[in-house]
Amino acid sequence: MGTVAGPRLMGDTGTMITGIGHVAFRVTDLARALDFYCGTLGFREAFRLERDGEPSPWIVYLQLAPGQFLELFPGGEGAVPARSRGVGYNHYCLVVDDLRATLRELAARGLAVPGEPVHGMDHNWQYWIEDPDGNAIELMEITAASPQAAADHSWPNASES
């Protein structure tokens, strides 16, 4: 019998998966979602796509950084289920350089920022917000003592980035 090779890691030669391209949400009110994501969080509207037979726009792409997008699909119905132990989507996380400064800026832009950041079990600073439809968003400041920082440091070719 032959040897079974382990999975290829991102960054290896011959990379199979290179990253997460986007996260997509159905939104109930596109204008309200754009105000939150672009006006409050500072994302940039990158482009819109149209599709025959669908309301216009079909998808709005917001850009966080090069190669990182959030897709908004207008016309969502119903409510986002409360976070629970159920299977499926739970939340997504946005990494920030300085969490306290970010929260001050978000408050200045009109976002309610009750409470204080929490020092998580992973040694990172975190704070939770929701988008206008109730999707949970974690804001995280990665610390040097965190397992995420250690994992990044041990990533193949990390010293070349």
C-alpha positions as a Markdown table, in Angstrom:
| # | Residue | x | y | z |
|---|---|---|---|---|
| 1 | Met | 0.0 | 0.0 | 0.0 |
| 2 | Gly | 1.1 | 3.5 | -0.7 |
| 3 | Thr | 1.6 | 6.3 | 1.7 |
| 4 | Val | -1.4 | 8.6 | 2.2 |
| 5 | Ala | -0.3 | 12.3 | 1.8 |
| 6 | Gly | -1.6 | 14.8 | 4.3 |
| 7 | Pro | -3.7 | 17.8 | 3.1 |
| 8 | Arg | -1.9 | 20.5 | 1.2 |
| 9 | Leu | -1.6 | 23.7 | 3.2 |
| 10 | Met | -2.3 | 27.1 | 1.8 |
| 11 | Gly | 1.0 | 28.6 | 1.0 |
| 12 | Asp | 2.5 | 25.3 | -0.1 |
| 13 | Thr | 3.7 | 24.9 | -3.7 |
| 14 | Gly | 0.7 | 23.9 | -5.8 |
| 15 | Thr | -1.8 | 25.5 | -3.5 |
| 16 | Met | -5.3 | 24.3 | -3.8 |
| 17 | Ile | -7.2 | 26.8 | -1.6 |
| 18 | Thr | -5.7 | 30.2 | -1.2 |
| 19 | Gly | -8.1 | 32.0 | 1.1 |
| 20 | Ile | -11.7 | 33.0 | 1.8 |
| 21 | Gly | -12.9 | 35.2 | -1.0 |
| 22 | His | -16.2 | 36.5 | 0.5 |
| 23 | Val | -18.9 | 36.0 | 3.0 |
| 24 | Ala | -22.5 | 36.5 | 1.7 |
| 25 | Phe | -25.6 | 37.7 | 3.4 |
| 26 | Arg | -29.2 | 38.3 | 2.4 |
| 27 | Val | -30.3 | 41.7 | 3.7 |
| 28 | Thr | -33.8 | 43.0 | 4.4 |
| 29 | Asp | -32.9 | 46.6 | 3.6 |
| 30 | Leu | -30.0 | 47.3 | 1.2 |
| 31 | Ala | -29.7 | 51.0 | 2.0 |
| 32 | Arg | -29.6 | 50.3 | 5.7 |
| 33 | Ala | -27.0 | 47.6 | 5.2 |
| 34 | Leu | -24.8 | 49.9 | 3.0 |
| 35 | Asp | -25.1 | 52.7 | 5.6 |
| 36 | Phe | -23.9 | 50.3 | 8.3 |
| 37 | Tyr | -21.1 | 48.5 | 6.4 |
| 38 | Cys | -19.8 | 51.4 | 4.4 |
| 39 | Gly | -20.9 | 54.4 | 6.5 |
| 40 | Thr | -20.2 | 53.0 | 9.9 |
| 41 | Leu | -17.7 | 50.2 | 9.5 |
| 42 | Gly | -15.8 | 51.9 | 6.6 |
| 43 | Phe | -16.1 | 49.2 | 4.0 |
| 44 | Arg | -16.0 | 50.3 | 0.3 |
| 45 | Glu | -18.7 | 49.4 | -2.2 |
| 46 | Ala | -16.6 | 47.7 | -4.9 |
| 47 | Phe | -19.2 | 46.8 | -7.6 |
| 48 | Arg | -22.7 | 45.6 | -8.3 |
| 49 | Leu | -23.9 | 42.7 | -10.4 |
| 50 | Glu | -27.1 | 42.4 | -12.3 |
| 51 | Arg | -28.9 | 39.2 | -13.2 |
| 52 | Asp | -31.8 | 38.8 | -15.6 |
| 53 | Gly | -35.0 | 38.1 | -13.8 |
| 54 | Glu | -33.7 | 39.3 | -10.4 |
| 55 | Pro | -34.3 | 42.6 | -8.7 |
| 56 | Ser | -31.7 | 45.2 | -9.3 |
| 57 | Pro | -29.0 | 45.1 | -8.0 |
| 58 | Trp | -28.7 | 41.3 | -7.7 |
| 59 | Ile | -25.6 | 41.5 | -5.6 |
| 60 | Val | -23.6 | 44.4 | -4.1 |
| 61 | Tyr | -19.9 | 43.6 | -3.4 |
| 62 | Leu | -18.3 | 45.4 | -0.5 |
| 63 | Gln | -14.5 | 45.3 | -0.2 |
| 64 | Leu | -12.7 | 45.1 | 3.2 |
| 65 | Ala | -9.1 | 44.8 | 1.8 |
| 66 | Pro | -7.5 | 43.4 | -1.4 |
| 67 | Gly | -9.2 | 40.1 | -2.2 |
| 68 | Gln | -11.6 | 40.3 | 0.8 |
| 69 | Phe | -15.2 | 40.9 | 0.1 |
| 70 | Leu | -18.7 | 40.8 | 1.6 |
| 71 | Glu | -21.6 | 40.1 | -0.7 |
| 72 | Leu | -25.0 | 41.7 | 0.0 |
| 73 | Phe | -28.0 | 40.1 | -1.6 |
| 74 | Pro | -31.0 | 42.4 | -1.3 |
| 75 | Gly | -34.6 | 41.1 | -0.7 |
| 76 | Gly | -33.9 | 39.0 | 2.4 |
| 77 | Glu | -37.0 | 38.0 | 4.4 |
| 78 | Gly | -37.5 | 37.0 | 8.0 |
| 79 | Ala | -35.1 | 37.4 | 10.9 |
| 80 | Val | -31.7 | 36.1 | 11.6 |
| 81 | Pro | -31.9 | 33.3 | 14.3 |
| 82 | Ala | -30.4 | 34.0 | 17.6 |
| 83 | Arg | -26.9 | 32.7 | 18.1 |
| 84 | Ser | -27.2 | 29.2 | 19.6 |
| 85 | Arg | -25.5 | 25.8 | 19.7 |
| 86 | Gly | -27.4 | 24.9 | 16.5 |
| 87 | Val | -25.5 | 23.7 | 13.4 |
| 88 | Gly | -24.6 | 26.3 | 10.9 |
| 89 | Tyr | -23.4 | 29.9 | 10.7 |
| 90 | Asn | -22.6 | 31.5 | 14.1 |
| 91 | His | -20.7 | 34.8 | 13.4 |
| 92 | Tyr | -17.8 | 36.3 | 11.5 |
| 93 | Cys | -14.8 | 38.1 | 12.9 |
| 94 | Leu | -13.2 | 41.4 | 11.7 |
| 95 | Val | -9.6 | 41.9 | 12.8 |
| 96 | Val | -8.6 | 45.4 | 14.0 |
| 97 | Asp | -5.3 | 46.9 | 14.9 |
| 98 | Asp | -6.5 | 48.7 | 18.0 |
| 99 | Leu | -9.8 | 47.6 | 19.4 |
| 100 | Arg | -10.4 | 50.5 | 21.8 |
| 101 | Ala | -9.5 | 53.1 | 19.1 |
| 102 | Thr | -11.9 | 51.2 | 16.7 |
| 103 | Leu | -14.7 | 51.3 | 19.2 |
| 104 | Arg | -14.2 | 55.1 | 19.8 |
| 105 | Glu | -14.3 | 55.6 | 16.0 |
| 106 | Leu | -17.5 | 53.5 | 15.6 |
| 107 | Ala | -19.1 | 55.4 | 18.5 |
| 108 | Ala | -18.2 | 58.7 | 16.8 |
| 109 | Arg | -19.9 | 57.3 | 13.6 |
| 110 | Gly | -23.1 | 56.7 | 15.6 |
| 111 | Leu | -22.8 | 53.0 | 16.5 |
| 112 | Ala | -24.0 | 52.2 | 20.1 |
| 113 | Val | -20.9 | 50.8 | 21.9 |
| 114 | Pro | -22.1 | 49.7 | 25.3 |
| 115 | Gly | -19.7 | 47.9 | 27.7 |
| 116 | Glu | -16.0 | 47.2 | 27.3 |
| 117 | Pro | -13.8 | 44.9 | 25.2 |
| 118 | Val | -13.3 | 41.4 | 26.8 |
| 119 | His | -9.9 | 39.7 | 27.1 |
| 120 | Gly | -10.8 | 36.3 | 25.5 |
| 121 | Met | -9.6 | 32.8 | 26.4 |
| 122 | Asp | -7.3 | 33.0 | 23.4 |
| 123 | His | -5.6 | 36.1 | 24.9 |
| 124 | Asn | -7.1 | 38.4 | 22.2 |
| 125 | Trp | -9.3 | 41.4 | 22.8 |
| 126 | Gln | -12.8 | 41.1 | 21.5 |
| 127 | Tyr | -16.0 | 43.0 | 21.2 |
| 128 | Trp | -19.4 | 42.0 | 19.7 |
| 129 | Ile | -21.7 | 44.0 | 17.5 |
| 130 | Glu | -24.5 | 43.2 | 15.1 |
| 131 | Asp | -25.4 | 44.3 | 11.6 |
| 132 | Pro | -28.8 | 45.9 | 11.0 |
| 133 | Asp | -30.3 | 42.4 | 10.3 |
| 134 | Gly | -28.9 | 40.9 | 13.5 |
| 135 | Asn | -25.8 | 39.0 | 12.1 |
| 136 | Ala | -23.2 | 38.7 | 14.9 |
| 137 | Ile | -19.9 | 40.3 | 14.2 |
| 138 | Glu | -16.8 | 39.9 | 16.4 |
| 139 | Leu | -14.2 | 42.6 | 16.4 |
| 140 | Met | -10.9 | 41.2 | 17.4 |
| 141 | Glu | -7.5 | 42.7 | 18.3 |
| 142 | Ile | -4.9 | 39.9 | 17.9 |
| 143 | Thr | -2.3 | 39.9 | 20.6 |
| 144 | Ala | 1.2 | 38.4 | 20.4 |
| 145 | Ala | 0.3 | 35.9 | 23.1 |
| 146 | Ser | -2.6 | 34.4 | 21.2 |
| 147 | Pro | -2.7 | 31.0 | 19.5 |
| 148 | Gln | -3.7 | 32.8 | 16.3 |
| 149 | Ala | -0.5 | 34.9 | 16.3 |
| 150 | Ala | 1.5 | 31.7 | 17.0 |
| 151 | Ala | -0.3 | 29.9 | 14.1 |
| 152 | Asp | 0.4 | 32.8 | 11.8 |
| 153 | His | 4.1 | 32.8 | 12.8 |
| 154 | Ser | 4.4 | 29.1 | 12.1 |
| 155 | Trp | 2.7 | 29.3 | 8.7 |
| 156 | Pro | 4.8 | 27.9 | 5.9 |
| 157 | Asn | 6.7 | 30.8 | 4.3 |
| 158 | Ala | 5.4 | 33.3 | 6.9 |
| 159 | Ser | 8.8 | 35.0 | 7.1 |
| 160 | Glu | 8.6 | 35.7 | 3.3 |
| 161 | Ser | 5.3 | 37.7 | 3.6 |
